[in-house]
Amino acid sequence: MHSDYDQLVSALQDAHGGLYRFNKKEQLDQLFSDYRDKIPSTATTLQFASLVCEAMALIRDGHNRLEYDDKTMVAQTTARLLPLQFMIEGRRLMVLYNDTQDAETILPGMEVTSINGNSAANILDKVLPKIPGDGFIEIGKVRRLERNLPLNYWQHLDQASEFEIKAKAAGGKEITVNLQGILTADRLKNRNSNPVNATILRNGKIPGTQKKNVTLNFKGEVALLSIRGFEGGPFQSQLDSVFHALRTKGTTKLILDLRGNGGGADMDGAYLVSSLMDKPFRYFDHIKMRTINPSFTKFKESTYVDLKAGTVSDGQGGYRVTGRLHPGVDMQQPVAEPFLGKLVVLINGGSFSTTADVCAVLRHLKRGTFIGEETAGAAEGNTSGTNAMFRFPNSGLKLRISMYGYWNAVDCTPGRGTMPDVCVERTVADLLAGRDNQLEKALEILAK
């Protein structure tokens, strides 16, 4: 375990594109050393992986996600996990779905106060430090945890297959229920068949889960453009079709819904901004790399050739990416017929990576009003792009080390996401009632 850990830290220092972005070098190196001292308390690969997750979260890089060894991956598929899905409201675990096959005591909207003797606050305190996130943005880690809390609970807290649940029913009455764990493969089937979920499934629209990647609807004279992800391929032509439809209809008010959009292709994000601007602009200020030839892995010859041809020395032992390798560092031009009407952008703690870049640049260019929550991705940029796989030689764990340190062409608060002009949080109660209060606020603003 010590050998694996030491080689991991060495690989990060060799290739990670933003290792010391949010920490001074001496500070982070000392933290790495402190976590190395904790290794003797880990007796299994799973415990070691949990410790590594927490150590890696210290980098404050939301793209930095540990991949488990084959044996643990198999164990996860056969593990009977917590059969509830949550929204986290402040420090409260609110039931979003009951994923049991037929247990009907725990209802969506109830607050779970304890799981197997672990209080909700204790669960958050123990698991959140192991969730990666950009900078000092807590809401992104919270939203990521609530999407996958059953598995994170198993990985970091308790591998039990039965769960004593203490919850608050209507009127605040406390109840205790014992639930059997479920297989991940059965979760959606159970959710859709358990009658207690009928109302939330019918009324609760979760942003970022729509079937189509690009969706255009109209709310009276206001257009609503929802983008699930910047997926490449036909995305730019789909976007052209959307804005052609707006011109044809004479639409002058647009709501851009980027909630739950986890990112995607860099230049698709830049193209969206180009579709909303009437003058040239900078998207990425620069992209930095520590190395183009990582010591712990071997790139294809063609990859190394491209990296060598598309970078220049930064004068400090590292490299800067040129437009030959990534056009995002060049000046960006507006499309021929951009949409220049009124714009409101919906954002939340699921707006990450490329989506966060788009929001940061639009905010910097003073294009639009933002409603919802802070984005999960840092406004200044992130560490992602080209990556090199580090394979732990003894434990079988893996980590894709991101090599591009992106810096957006924006002025912003270091380590924070794009902040909403109007902060509006959604709750399970809103979903049960079929109420999208963030969208309602956007419509209200555009109506003025």
C-alpha positions in Angstrom: 0.0 0.0 0.0 2.9 2.4 0.8 4.5 1.6 -2.5 1.3 2.2 -4.4 0.7 5.4 -2.6 4.2 6.7 -3.2 4.1 5.9 -6.9 0.7 7.6 -7.2 2.0 10.8 -5.6 5.0 10.7 -7.9 2.8 10.3 -11.0 0.6 13.2 -9.9 3.7 15.4 -9.5 4.9 14.4 -12.9 1.8 14.9 -15.0 -1.2 16.4 -13.3 -2.1 19.7 -15.0 -3.3 21.6 -12.0 -1.8 19.9 -8.9 -1.1 23.1 -7.1 -3.9 25.2 -8.5 -5.7 25.4 -5.2 -3.0 24.5 -2.7 0.5 25.8 -2.2 3.1 23.1 -3.0 4.5 22.7 0.5 0.9 22.6 2.0 -0.3 19.8 -0.4 2.9 17.8 -0.1 2.6 17.9 3.6 -1.1 16.7 3.4 0.0 13.8 1.1 2.6 12.9 3.7 0.0 13.0 6.5 -2.3 10.6 4.6 0.6 8.3 4.0 1.0 8.0 7.7 -2.6 6.8 7.9 -2.1 3.8 5.7 -1.3 1.3 8.5 -4.9 1.7 9.7 -6.2 0.3 6.4 -6.4 -3.5 6.2 -8.2 -4.1 2.9 -8.1 -2.8 -0.6 -11.5 -1.2 -0.1 -10.2 0.7 3.0 -7.0 1.7 1.2 -9.1 3.0 -1.7 -11.3 5.0 0.6 -8.2 6.6 2.1 -6.8 7.3 -1.4 -10.1 9.0 -2.4 -9.9 11.3 0.5 -6.2 12.1 -0.2 -7.0 12.8 -3.9 -9.9 15.1 -2.9 -7.3 17.4 -1.3 -6.2 18.4 -4.8 -9.6 20.0 -5.3 -10.0 18.6 -8.9 -13.5 17.4 -9.7 -12.3 15.3 -12.6 -9.9 13.3 -10.4 -11.8 10.1 -9.8 -10.4 6.8 -8.6 -11.3 3.6 -10.5 -11.5 0.5 -8.3 -9.8 -2.8 -8.9 -11.5 -5.7 -10.7 -12.3 -7.6 -7.5 -14.0 -4.6 -5.9 -15.9 -3.8 -9.0 -17.3 -7.3 -9.0 -18.2 -7.0 -5.3 -20.1 -3.8 -6.0 -22.3 -5.5 -8.6 -23.2 -8.2 -6.2 -23.5 -6.0 -3.1 -27.0 -5.3 -1.7 -26.9 -1.5 -1.4 -29.0 1.0 0.5 -32.5 0.9 -1.2 -33.2 4.6 -1.1 -32.2 7.6 -3.2 -31.9 11.1 -1.7 -31.8 14.8 -2.2 -29.6 16.6 0.3 -31.2 19.7 1.6 -28.7 21.5 3.8 -27.7 18.8 6.2 -30.8 16.7 5.8 -31.2 13.5 3.8 -34.6 13.7 2.1 -36.0 10.6 0.4 -36.3 11.1 -3.3 -37.1 7.5 -4.3 -37.9 4.3 -2.4 -36.1 1.7 -4.5 -37.3 -1.3 -2.5 -39.4 -3.8 -4.4 -42.5 -3.4 -2.3 -41.8 -1.8 1.1 -44.1 1.1 1.4 -43.4 2.7 4.8 -40.7 5.1 3.6 -42.1 7.7 1.3 -40.6 10.3 -1.0 -40.4 13.5 1.0 -39.6 11.9 4.3 -36.4 12.9 6.2 -34.0 10.0 7.1 -32.2 10.9 10.3 -30.2 7.7 10.8 -29.0 4.7 8.8 -27.6 1.7 10.8 -26.9 4.0 13.7 -25.1 6.6 11.6 -26.8 10.0 11.8 -27.4 11.9 8.6 -24.8 14.5 9.8 -22.3 11.8 10.5 -22.8 10.2 7.1 -22.2 13.6 5.4 -19.2 14.4 7.5 -17.5 11.0 6.7 -18.3 10.6 3.0 -18.2 14.2 1.6 -14.4 14.6 2.2 -13.9 11.6 -0.1 -15.9 13.1 -3.0 -13.8 15.0 -5.6 -14.8 18.6 -6.4 -13.4 21.7 -8.0 -11.9 24.3 -5.8 -13.9 25.2 -2.7 -17.3 24.5 -4.2 -19.3 22.4 -1.7 -22.6 22.2 -3.6 -21.0 20.3 -6.5 -19.8 17.6 -4.1 -23.2 17.5 -2.4 -25.0 17.0 -5.7 -22.6 14.4 -6.8 -23.0 12.5 -3.5 -26.8 12.5 -3.7 -26.7 11.0 -7.1 -24.7 8.0 -5.9 -25.1 7.9 -2.1 -25.9 4.2 -1.8 -22.7 3.1 -3.5 -20.6 5.8 -1.7 -22.1 4.6 1.6 -21.0 1.0 0.8 -17.5 2.1 -0.4 -16.7 4.4 2.5 -18.9 3.5 5.5 -20.6 0.2 5.8 -20.9 -2.9 3.6 -24.1 -4.1 5.4 -26.9 -5.7 3.3 -29.7 -4.8 5.8 -30.5 -1.3 6.9 -32.2 0.1 10.0 -33.7 3.3 8.8 -34.9 6.0 11.2 -37.1 8.6 9.5 -39.5 11.4 10.2 -43.0 10.8 8.9 -45.8 13.3 8.3 -46.2 15.6 11.4 -42.6 14.9 12.5 -43.4 11.4 14.0 -40.3 9.3 14.1 -40.4 5.8 12.7 -37.9 2.9 12.5 -38.0 0.5 9.5 -35.7 -2.4 8.6 -35.0 -2.6 4.8 -33.2 -5.2 2.8 -30.5 -4.0 0.5 -30.9 -4.2 -3.3 -28.7 -5.0 -6.3 -27.8 -2.0 -8.5 -29.2 -3.9 -11.4 -32.7 -3.9 -9.8 -32.8 -0.3 -8.6 -34.6 1.3 -11.6 -37.0 -1.6 -12.0 -38.0 -1.4 -8.3 -38.3 2.3 -8.4 -40.7 2.3 -11.3 -42.9 -0.6 -9.9 -43.1 0.6 -6.2 -46.4 2.5 -6.0 -45.0 5.0 -3.4 -42.9 6.6 -6.1 -45.8 7.2 -8.5 -46.3 10.9 -7.6 -42.6 11.8 -7.7 -42.1 9.9 -11.0 -45.1 11.6 -12.5 -44.4 15.2 -11.3 -40.7 15.4 -10.5 -38.6 16.5 -13.5 -34.9 16.1 -12.7 -32.8 18.5 -14.8 -30.2 16.7 -16.9 -32.1 13.5 -17.1 -34.2 14.3 -20.2 -34.0 11.7 -23.0 -33.0 14.0 -25.8 -29.7 15.8 -25.5 -31.0 19.1 -27.0 -34.6 20.0 -26.4 -36.4 23.1 -27.4 -39.8 24.1 -26.0 -41.8 27.3 -25.7 -43.5 28.9 -22.7 -45.6 31.4 -24.5 -43.2 33.9 -26.1 -40.2 32.5 -24.2 -38.0 29.8 -25.7 -36.6 27.1 -23.3 -33.5 25.4 -24.6 -32.4 22.4 -22.4 -28.9 20.9 -23.0 -28.1 17.6 -21.3 -24.5 17.5 -22.3 -21.9 18.8 -24.9 -21.8 15.5 -26.6 -20.0 16.3 -29.9 -21.1 14.7 -33.1 -24.2 16.4 -34.4 -24.4 18.8 -31.4 -23.4 22.0 -33.3 -25.8 21.3 -36.2 -28.6 20.7 -33.7 -27.7 24.0 -32.1 -27.9 25.7 -35.5 -31.3 24.2 -36.0 -32.5 25.5 -32.6 -31.4 29.1 -33.3 -32.8 29.0 -36.8 -36.2 28.0 -35.3 -35.9 31.0 -32.9 -35.2 33.4 -35.8 -38.1 32.0 -37.8 -40.5 32.4 -34.8 -39.1 35.9 -34.0 -38.3 34.8 -30.5 -36.4 37.5 -28.4 -36.4 35.8 -25.0 -34.5 32.6 -24.2 -34.0 30.4 -21.1 -30.9 28.3 -21.4 -31.2 25.3 -19.0 -27.8 23.9 -18.1 -28.8 22.3 -14.9 -27.4 18.8 -14.4 -25.2 19.2 -17.5 -21.9 17.5 -16.6 -20.0 18.9 -19.5 -18.4 17.3 -22.6 -16.6 18.5 -25.7 -14.7 21.8 -25.2 -15.4 23.3 -28.6 -19.2 22.5 -28.3 -19.2 24.8 -25.3 -17.3 27.5 -27.2 -19.8 27.1 -30.1 -22.7 27.7 -27.8 -21.2 31.0 -26.6 -20.4 31.9 -30.2 -24.1 31.4 -30.9 -25.0 34.1 -28.3 -22.4 36.7 -29.1 -22.0 39.3 -31.9 -18.3 40.0 -31.5 -15.1 38.0 -31.2 -14.2 36.8 -27.7 -11.6 34.7 -25.8 -12.8 31.3 -24.4 -9.7 29.8 -22.9 -6.9 32.2 -21.9 -4.4 29.4 -21.9 -3.9 25.6 -21.3 -0.9 24.4 -19.3 0.8 21.0 -19.2 3.5 19.8 -16.8 4.8 17.2 -19.2 4.0 15.8 -22.7 5.7 12.4 -22.0 4.5 11.0 -18.6 7.1 8.8 -16.9 4.5 6.2 -15.7 2.8 5.3 -19.0 3.5 5.2 -22.7 1.4 7.1 -25.2 0.8 6.0 -28.8 3.6 7.5 -31.0 1.0 9.6 -32.8 -0.3 11.1 -29.5 3.2 12.1 -28.5 3.9 13.6 -31.9 0.7 15.7 -31.7 1.5 16.9 -28.2 5.1 17.8 -29.2 4.0 19.7 -32.3 1.1 21.4 -30.5 2.9 22.8 -27.5 5.6 25.3 -26.7 7.8 25.7 -23.6 6.3 27.8 -20.8 9.8 28.8 -19.6 9.3 27.0 -16.3 9.9 23.4 -17.3 6.3 22.9 -18.5 4.3 23.5 -21.7 1.6 25.7 -23.1 -0.9 24.3 -25.6 -1.1 26.2 -28.9 -4.1 26.6 -31.2 -2.6 23.8 -33.4 -3.4 21.3 -30.7 -6.5 23.0 -29.2 -8.4 25.7 -31.1 -10.0 26.8 -27.8 -7.0 29.0 -27.0 -7.5 31.0 -30.2 -9.8 34.0 -30.6 -13.4 32.7 -31.0 -15.7 34.2 -33.7 -19.4 34.6 -33.4 -21.7 32.6 -35.7 -23.2 34.3 -38.8 -26.6 34.9 -37.1 -26.3 34.7 -33.3 -29.2 35.0 -30.9 -28.9 38.4 -29.3 -32.2 38.6 -27.4 -32.7 38.4 -23.6 -31.0 35.4 -22.0 -31.6 33.7 -18.6 -29.3 30.7 -17.7 -30.4 28.0 -15.2 -27.5 26.5 -13.3 -27.1 24.2 -10.4 -24.6 22.0 -8.5 -24.7 19.5 -11.5 -23.4 22.1 -14.0 -19.8 20.9 -14.3 -16.7 20.9 -16.6 -17.5 22.4 -20.1 -20.8 23.6 -18.8 -19.0 25.6 -16.0 -16.7 27.0 -18.7 -19.7 28.2 -20.7 -21.3 29.8 -17.7 -18.1 31.5 -16.6 -17.4 33.0 -20.1 -21.0 34.2 -20.5 -20.9 35.8 -17.1 -17.6 37.5 -17.9 -19.1 38.8 -21.2 -22.1 40.1 -19.3 -24.4 37.9 -21.3 -27.4 36.7 -19.4 -28.9 36.5 -15.9 -28.1 33.4 -13.9 -30.6 31.6 -11.7 -30.3 28.5 -9.4 -27.2 27.4 -7.6 -23.4 27.9 -7.9 -22.0 25.7 -10.7 -20.0 22.6 -9.7 -17.1 23.5 -12.0 -14.7 26.3 -11.1 -15.2 29.5 -13.1 -11.5 30.0 -13.6 -11.2 26.6 -15.3 -10.4 23.0 -14.5 -8.0 20.2 -15.0 -9.1 17.6 -17.6 -8.6 17.0 -21.3 -5.8 14.6 -22.3 -5.1 12.1 -19.5 -2.6 9.4 -18.6 -3.6 6.2 -16.9 -1.8 5.4 -13.7 -2.2 1.8 -12.6 -1.4 1.0 -9.0 1.0 -1.8 -9.3 0.0 -3.8 -6.2 -3.7 -3.0 -5.4 -5.0 -2.9 -9.0 -6.6 0.5 -8.5 -6.4 3.0 -11.4 -6.5 6.8 -11.8 -6.7 8.8 -15.0 -4.5 11.8 -14.3 -5.7 14.8 -16.3 -2.9 16.7 -18.0 -4.5 19.9 -19.3 -4.7 22.8 -16.8 -7.4 24.9 -18.4 -7.6 28.6 -17.6 -10.7 30.4 -18.8 -10.5 34.0 -20.2 -12.5 35.4 -17.3 -12.3 37.5 -14.1 -13.7 35.5 -11.2 -13.3 34.6 -7.6 -10.6 31.9 -7.4 -11.8 28.4 -6.5 -15.5 29.2 -6.8 -18.0 28.5 -9.5 -20.3 30.9 -11.4 -22.7 32.3 -8.8 -26.3 32.8 -9.6 -27.7 36.3 -9.7 -30.8 34.9 -8.0 -30.3 31.9 -5.8 -33.2 29.4 -5.9 -32.9 25.9 -4.5 -35.2 23.0 -5.4 -36.5 20.5 -2.8 -38.2 17.1 -2.9 -41.4 18.9 -1.9 -41.1 21.0 -5.1 -40.7 17.9 -7.2 -43.6 16.1 -5.5 -45.8 19.2 -6.3 -44.5 19.3 -9.9 -43.1 22.8 -9.3 -39.9 24.0 -11.0 -39.3 27.2 -9.0 -36.0 27.9 -10.8 -37.8 27.9 -14.1 -40.7 29.9 -12.7 -38.2 32.6 -11.5 -36.7 32.8 -15.0 -40.1 33.3 -16.6 -40.9 35.9 -14.0 -37.7 37.8 -14.7 -38.3 37.7 -18.5 -41.8 38.9 -18.1 -40.7 42.1 -16.5 
